[in-house]
Amino acid sequence: AGTSVVTNPDGHFSLTRLSGIVEQISELIHQGFEVVLISSGAVGCGRQVLRKQAFLSGNFKQQLRTSEDRSTGYDSACASAGQLGLMSLYDTLFGQCDICASQFLVTSYDFTDDSRKQHLVECMSRIIEHGMVPIVNENDAVSGNKGYTTENVFSDNDALASIVAANMNADLLILLTDVPGLFNKHPSEPGAKIINTYYSGDASNFTIGAKSTQGRGGMGAKVDSAVRGLDRGVKAIVIASGYHQRSIFDVCLGYPVGTLFLPGSSPDPKDALCSADGPPSLNSMAVEARKAARALQALSTEERVRVMKAIAQALRDNSDEILEANAKDLALAVTNDVAPPLVQRLKLTEQKLETLAAGIEAISEADEPIGHVEGRTELADGLILSKVTVPIGVLLIIFESRPDSLPQIAALAIRSGNGLLLKGGREAEHSNATLHRIIVTAVQTATAGKVSQDLVSLVTSREQVSSLLALDDCIDLVVPRGSKALVEHIKQHTRIPVLGHADGICHVFVDESADLEKAVDIAIDSKTDYPAACNAAETILIHEAAAETMGGTILGGLRRAGVTIKGGARAVALGMIPHSDAAESMSTEYGDLTCLVEVVSGIDEAIDHIHSHGSSHTECIVTEDAEQAKVFLARVDAACVFHNDLRGLQMAIVLVLAPRLEFRLGESMHVVQSE
């Protein structure tokens, strides 16, 4: 962590950033990772201490000297005065996370003398073995370091971090700084873009701006240290912003954060990201998608309908090839110990493909979404203002391990005249590639070449996502579909508008007037039909008046269907569910054959529970009371609200509402009633 991250411009510690760094490191250690922290900040902190002491001593001349002195001796004194405060703060912060810290103050001699270096490595290893975090800093009070010089063993903590990482055989080195990463030009200049991946063997083509006044090395020192670290054997190095509260987590999770330094040369020169114009392949991908979308918009409604039906038929005609590719992904998932819920999401079947094809055909038969006149206002005599639906432009859709999402998304985007960039989960690599090729071939064939295959492009690597998120001049909307962590990461790392939901915590409320047979069928179907789907029921709420008469039958049906039941507080208190199966949380998306059951006093408590613990996704009431149904449909705030049915978004593609494709922010309420 560099000085500009650890301290504020006035030299005082940044408690916000430091606590974020400590929390992330502590969580990684609790998860079994081994972490070494190289931290700056002692000199900056010590400078404040000396200024304060000069002020308290009443020596004006000494105060003036203190504010101007940048000599080596003065910096050494600052380091000596500030080191105790730095470690005291770290000790307190790590102690709050049940992690013990230890301090290592080193000089260049500790790395040039083999015996001292071996002793240092052994001592640091022993500390790590005890679940502690070694905090390493240069002993400036002794070394009297004069600043960044390339001939020294290390002249700043970036170079020190590179040496420590190499000697400790680290798999990953993260250099935190005050900017998001390495840019192809100064970040304040127009068109500046982050260099997502830097290969040490490529010719460097970037600009280093003025370094921070708080530290010694600056970005130039970080780049040099990163390259030297790769030469010393560190497998991967990332320069990332220490101002983002999740930077360390996101890097370790594999998200495209900052600039990733890798050894060797770029596999393909066109993919080298040290180009002054950024990644041309990604820019051109977005530009060509827009051109193809405009060609699609120029077609008649009948021609666009033919495209949709051609895609549906292509899925049927190539089902064997699709399932063969999917089988490869499933086999790899088993080999890689992918979690069962993710494997369930990954799996394609003949039935799923037929459902996809039927859904695409249903969209093709819906009203034309382009050019629909929603209203007209006469502003003056002969001057009429019309409100007309138009395509959004180019969409970037990021989704995880569900390959059936690809044709769904492509169909919705194509029907509404939008260009599309898709990034699917790596677990579905073979399935996505096959589905993409089949769909774009069908589009080109059905339009006799009027619309190119560039209409829908498939992004294959995580590294490319970071660059795509920077293309706010080419991409109009980002829609992340997947985990809460994915959605939050996207929101934090782009200026493009983002439309995304996170969790899928959905409820079925069984009212006192519910038909027992319907209640049992809906509870079982909503949980077991596709338990890994984001709209599968995670909680069954039962009216207290129905708990005694219907509860046992509903629970029995769920158990016979293979569902593991967790109990809410009232359900456990009533003896419906044993204490050993009490739920730890009322807001869990299980994603498998596990379900929470709770008892509520009535519809008001049910709605309050849904709003407190749900995710505004899909909700259902089972009741024969029409008035109760109206109250539920009117008051529940969710994207889809059902009465006596919960087929959820498995069926959403064929809902009349879905093909309107307006993507309106804040207008997502869909009410569906099934008698």
N, C-alpha and C positions, 0 to 999 in steps of 0.2 A: 504494500500500500504506500503510494507516494505521498510526499508532503502536502501536495495540493488536495489530496483526498482526506488525509488524517486531520489537517488543520484548516481553519478559515483564513481568509486573507490577512486578518489582524494578528494571526499567530496563535490564537486560542484553538483548543481542540474542537473539532466538529463532533459533538456527542451523537447527533443523528446518524452520520455516516459511520462513525466508529461502532456504535451499538449494532447497526445493520451488519457490518463486517463480522463482528463477534458472534452475533446470533447465527449467521450462516455457517461460519467455521464450526461453531459448537454443534449445530445440527449434523453437519457432515461427520464430525468425530463420533457423535452418538450413533450414526448409521454405519460406523466401521471404517470410515476413511481415515487416512493418516495425513495430517496437515501441518505444515510449517509456515509461520507467518514472519515475513520480513517487513518491518515497519519503520517508516521515517517518522519525523515529528519532534524528536528530542531538541534539535537546535531551535526550531520555531517556538516551542514551548519555553525553552530556556531563555530565549531573547526577551520574552514577556517577563520572566522572573527577574532578570537583571535590570530591566527598565523599572520595574516596580521597586526593586531594592534601591536603585539610584534615586528614585523619587522620594522614598521614605528617608533616605539619608540626607535629603535636602541639598545635595550637591548639584547645582544647575549645570556646571561645566561637565560633570560626569554624565548627567542626563543627555546633554547635547552630544557628547561622544558616543553614548550608548545608542542613540538614534541613528548615527551615521557610520559607526564602526562596522566594517565587513571584513576585518583582518582574520587571518587564520587563528591567531590566538584568541580573539574574541569569539569566533564560532566554536572553538573548542570549549571555551568557558560556558557558552550557551548550552552545548551538548551535555556538559557535566551538570549544569543546573536543571536541565529539563528532563534528563533521563529518568530520574526518580518519579517525577510526576507522570511521565508516559507509562511507566510500568505499573505504578499505583492504579492508574485508571484502567489499564488492561486487566489487572488482577481483580479489580472490583467487577468489571463487566463480565469477564469469563466466570467469575464466581457465581454470578446470578444465573448462569446457565449450567452450573454444576460441572465446570471444567476448570482444572488447575493449569496455570500458566507458569512457564519458566523462562528465564532470560539468558540470552547468549550475546555478549558483546565481543566482537571480533575485529581483528585488523588483518591487513594483507599478509602479515607474517604467519597467521594461522592457516594459510592456504599454500604458502610457498615452502613451508617446512613440512615434510611428509609425516613425521611423527606427530606434530601438532594437529595436522589435518586429520589423520587417522583417529586421534583421540577425540577431536571435535565431533566427527561423524559417529563414533561409537557412543559418545555421551548423548548426542541428540537422538540417536536411535533408541537408547534406553528410556529417555523421557517419553518418546512416542509410544513405546511398548506399554507404558503405564497409563495410556489414555490422556496424556497431557499435551499441551500445545507449546512447542518451542517458539519463542519470539526472539528473532535475530535482528540485531542492528549493528552498524559499524561503531566501534569505540572511538568516536571523533575526539573525545577529550584526550586520548592518548596518541592517536594517529596524526592529528593535525592536518586532515585532508584538505588540500587546496582547491578542490573542485574537479570537474570532469576532465580527465585527460586520458586519451586512448592507450597510452603506454603503461598505465598503472594496472595492477591486478584488478582492482575495482576502485572507482572514484565516486560512486553513488550507490544507492541501495538497489537500483535496477540491475546494475552489473553484479552486485553482491547476490541478489536473488538468482541470477543466472548461474553463478558459481555454486551456490548452495543446492539449487535444484539438480545440477549435474552430479554433484558429489553424493547426494542422497538418492540418486537414481529415480528421480521424480517422473511420473507419467505425464504430468501437466503442470505448467507454470502460468499463473494468471498475474499480469501486471496491471494494477488498477491505477487509473489516471483521471483527469478532470474532463476528458472528452470521450465520446463514444467509441473511438478507435482511430485507426490510421486513415486519413483522407487523401484523395488524389490531388487535392489543393487545399488552401486554407479553408477551414470549416465555414467561415463567414462569407466566402466568395460564392457568387451564383453558380449553381451546377456542381457544387462540392458534394462528393459521394464517398461513403465509407468503402474502403478496400476490404472486402469481406475475407478473402484468403490471400495471403502473401507467401509466395514460394521463395525461399532463400536463394535459389539459383537463378531467379529472373532478374533482369535489369531493373533497378529501382527507378520509379518514375512518380515521385510524389514530392510534396513541398512541406518542409518543416517550418512552422511559424515560430514566433517569438516564444521562448520558454517561460514557464511560470516563474514569478519572482520568489516563490516560496521554496523551491527546491534547487538542486544543482544540475541534474541531467537534462530534463525536458524530454520531448518526444524523440528527438534524435538519439538520445542515450537509450531510450526504451527500445527503439528499433534495433540499434546496435547490440544491445544486450540480448534481445530476442534471437537475432541471427547467431550470435556467439553461443547462446544456449543450445540452439539446434546443432551447431557444430560440436558441442561438448556431449551430445547424446540425449538431450531432453526431447521426448517424443513429440510434444505439441506445446505451443506457447500462445497465449491469447492476451492481447492488449484490449482492455475493456474499461468502461466508465465505472468509477467507484461511487458515482452519484446516484446510480440506480440501486434500489434496495435489494434487488434479487440478482445482481450481476453474477455473483459467484455460483449461486444455485443454477441459474440459466445456463452458464457455461458447462457446469458438470452434468446437466441434463441433456446436453447436446444441442441446445438451441443456438441459432446463429447470432451470437452476441459479439460485438467488437470485431477485431481483426485477428483471424487465426493464422499463425505462422507455422508453416510446414517445411520440412527439408526438401531439397531437390528443386526441380523445375516443374512448371505447370504441365499437366498431362497433355493439354491441348492449348497451343498459343492463343487461340481465340477466346479461351476461358480465363486467361491470365487477368487478374484483377488489378494489376498495376498500371493499366491503361489510363491515360489522362481523361478519356471520355467515358470511363466506367465500363461495365461489361456489355459490349455491343450485342451479344447474342440475346441477352435478357431484354435490353431496350428494344431491339428489333422484334422480339417475340411479342411484346405488348403493342408495338406500333402495327405490326402485321395483323394482330387480332382485331384491332380497331378497323383496319381497312376491310378485312373480311366481314366484320359485323355490318359495316355500311353497305357492302354488297348484298348481304342477307336482307337488310332493311329495304333495299330497292326491289326485292321480289314481291310478287303479289301474295295475298293471303293464301290462295290455292297452292302456290309453289312452296310456301313455307310449311303448309300442312303436309304436302308430299314428302318434304324433308323429314318431318317428324315420323311419319309412317314408315319411311325407309329405314330410319334408325331402329324403330321397334322391330321391323322384320329382320333386320340385320342381327339383332340380338338373338332372335329365334334361330335363324339360319346358322349362326356360328356358336351355338350353345356348347357344343362338344369342345371346341377350341377354348372357349372361356373357362369351362369347368376344368379342363386340363391345366390351364395356367393357374387357376385357383388351387388346384391340388398341390402344385409346387409350393405355393405360399403356405398352405396348411402344413405341409411336411416340414418346411423351414421353421414354422411357428412351434411345432412340437420339439424340434431339435434345439431351438433357442429358449425353451421353457417359457413361452409366452403365456400369460395368465388366461385361464379358461374363458372369462367373459370376453376378452379380446379375440380369442380364437372363434368364439361364437359369432362375433360381429364380422369376422373375416370370411366365414364360410358362405359360399354361393351354392345354390341348388337349382335344378330345373324349375321348380316351383317359383323360386325367387326371380329367376330370369323371366318367366312368363308374367309374373306380377309386374315387373319393371316394364316389359313390353306393353302390357295392357294399360298401365298408367301413362306411358308416353302417348299412346293412341288416344286416351281420354283427354290429355292436354291438347292434342292436335285438334280435337273436335270442340274445344271450348271457344268462347268469343274471342275475337281478335284483340290482343292486348295492346297493339301498336296503333296509335292514331285515334283512340277512343276519346270522344269529346265529352268531358265531364261537366262542363258548364260554360255558359257564355254571358258576358256582361257588356251592355252597350255603354261605353264611356262617354260618347258624344254622338251627335247625329252622323250616322254612317261609319262610326268607329267602334268596332266590336272586338272585345278581348275574349279569346277562347282558351279554355284550359284543356289541353290535349295530352294524353299519355305518350311518353317517348321512352326509348331504351335508355338505360343508365350509361352505357358505354363499354368499358372493359372491366370485368370483374376478376378479382383474385380470390379463389376459394381454396382454403386450406382445411383439409379434413384428415382424420386419422385412419383407423384400420378397417373401415367399411368400404369395400370395393363397390357395393351396390349404390353408394352415394354418387359415384362418378356419372353413371348414365342418368340418374335423377337430376343432378345439378346441370349436366349438359343439356338435357331436354328443356328444363325451365329457362335456362339462359338463351338457348337457340330460339325457342318459341317467342321470347320477348325481344329478340333482335340484339342480344348482347354478345360481345366477344368474351372469351373466357381463358383464364390461366388457372390450371389446376395443380395442386400439390397434395398428393395422397400420402398415407402412411407407408413407411418402407416395408411394413409387414405384408402389404398387398401389392408389392412391386410388379410381379408378373401379371396379376389380375388387372391392375390399372393400365399397364402398358397394352395389354390385349384389348381391353374395352375401349381405350382411347383410339387405337388404330382402327377398330371396327366402326366406331362412330364417325370419325373424321372422313373415312373412306366413303361411308354412306352419304354424308353431307355433300362431298365433292361429286359423287356419282349422280345423286338425285338432282343436283342443280346443273348438271352437264358442265361442270367446271366454273360456273359463275361465282361460286363461293369456294374459296380455297380451304385446304385443310388447316391453315393457320388460324381459323376461327376458334378452335379449341386447342390449346397447347398444354402439354404435360411437363411440369417441373419435376425433376427426379432427385435433386439433392437438397438437403437442409441448408447448405451454404448459400444456395441461390435465393432462398427466401428472404434473407436479410437485404440483399440487393434489390429484390422486387419491392420490398416494403419501403425502399427509398425512392421509388419511381412514382412520386405523387403527381408528376406531370404527364404520366402515361396511363396510370391505373386510377379508376374512378371510385371503386368500392372494394373493401376487403371483407370477406365473410369467413371467419374461422369457425369450423365445426369440430368439436372435440372436447378435451378436458378443460377444466377451469384454468389450469396452469397455462395451457396453450392460448386460450382466449386472452387472458391477462397479459401474457407476453406480447402478443400481437398489438394490443392496445397501447402498450408502453413504448413500442419501437417503430411507430409509423405516424406520418402526418396525414395519411390517406384515411377518409372516413371508414369506420369499422362497424359492421353490423354482426353481432354475435351473441349467442347465449352460452352459458357454461353448463351448469348442472341440469340433470333431468330427474328431478324429484317430484313424482306424480302421485296423485291420490285418487282413491275411489271412496266416496262417502255413501254408506248404506243407511238410508233413512228408515224411520220406524214403519213407514207405509210401503216399503219395498216389497216386491214380489220375490219370494224366497228363491225360486228357481232361477230367475233373472240374476239375482244377487250372487248366487254361487257361480253361475256361468261367467258372469262379467268379471268377478274376482279372479277366477282361475285363468280365463283367457287373457286378461290384462297383464297378468304376471308371467304366464308360461308361453304365450305365443311367440314372443321374441324378447326374452328377459334382458338381453344385452342392449336393446334399443333404448334411446334416450327418452322415449315416451312410455316405457313399460311402467306399470304401477309399482311403486316402492312402499306405499302405505295404504292399508285398508282401514278407514275410519267407520266405526259402527255406532249408530245411535244407541244410547243406553237402554232405551225401551225395546230395542231389537236385539240387544246383546244376549239376553237369556233365551229368546225364542229362535233366533237365527244364528247367533255366534258360533255355537257348536257345529252346526251344519257347514257353515262357511269355512271354519278352521279345518274341519275334517276333509272337506273337498280339496283345500289347498295342500294339506299334508299328503293326501292320496296322489296328488299331481306332482309330488316330489319337492314341494316348497318347504324350506326351513323358515319357521315363524319366530320373529322377535316380538317381544311384548312391550307396549308402552306402560307407563306407571299405573294407569287405571285398569288396564287389561290384566296386569299382573295382580293388582290388589283384589280384583274380582275373582281370581283363581282361574281365569281362562287360559293363562299361560304361566308356566312355572317360573319362579324367581331366577333360576339358572339361565333362562332364556330372555331375561330383561334386556332391552335395547340400550346401548351406550349413548346413542344420539337419536334424536327425532328427525334429523336432517341428513340422512345417509342415502346416497345413490348406490345401491348394492350391485346392480348390473348382472346379477345371476339369480338363481332360484332361491332367493332370500327375500322375505317380506316383513314389514312391520305392521302390527295390528294394534290399534288403540281404540278406546271407547270415549265418546264425547257426549255431552249433555243434549245436544241438538244441532240444528243447522248453523246457528250463530257461532258456536264453539268450533264446529267443523270448518267454517270459512276462516275464522281467526287462525286455526291451526294451519290451514293451507297457506295463508299469507305469511305466517311466521316461519314455517319450515319448508315450504315448497319453493320452486324455482320459476314459477309463472310459465310453465310449459304446457302440460296437459292435465286436466282435472275432470272428474266425472261424478255425477250423483245418480244413485239408483233409487227411484221412488215412483209411486203411483199417484202421488199428490201433485197435481199440475201447478198449484200455487207455490209449493216448496221448490219445484223445478224452476219456476220463473225467478224466484228469489236467488237461487244458486247461480243460474245462468247470468243474471244481471249483476251480481255482486262479486263473483270470483274473477280476479284479475289474472288471466292466463291467456296464452296464445290460442289454445284449443280448449273449449269447455263442452262436455258431452252430457246428455241426459239419457240414461238407460243404455249406454253403449260406451265402449272404450277400445276402439280399434286403433286409435291414435294415429301417429304419423306413418304407420305402415300403410294406412289408407289415405294419408293426406294428399298424396300425389294425384288421387282421383277426385278429391273434393272439388266442388264447383268453385270455391273461393281460391284455391291454390293457384290455378292457372292465370289469375289476374296479374300476378307477378309484379306488383307495384313496389315491393320492398319499402314500404313506408315506415320510417322510424316513428315509434310511438303510436302506431295504428295497427297493432298486431292481434286484436281481439277477434277470434273466430268462434262463433257459437254454432254448435251442431246438435240437433235433437233427433234421436232415433226412438220411435215408439215400438 
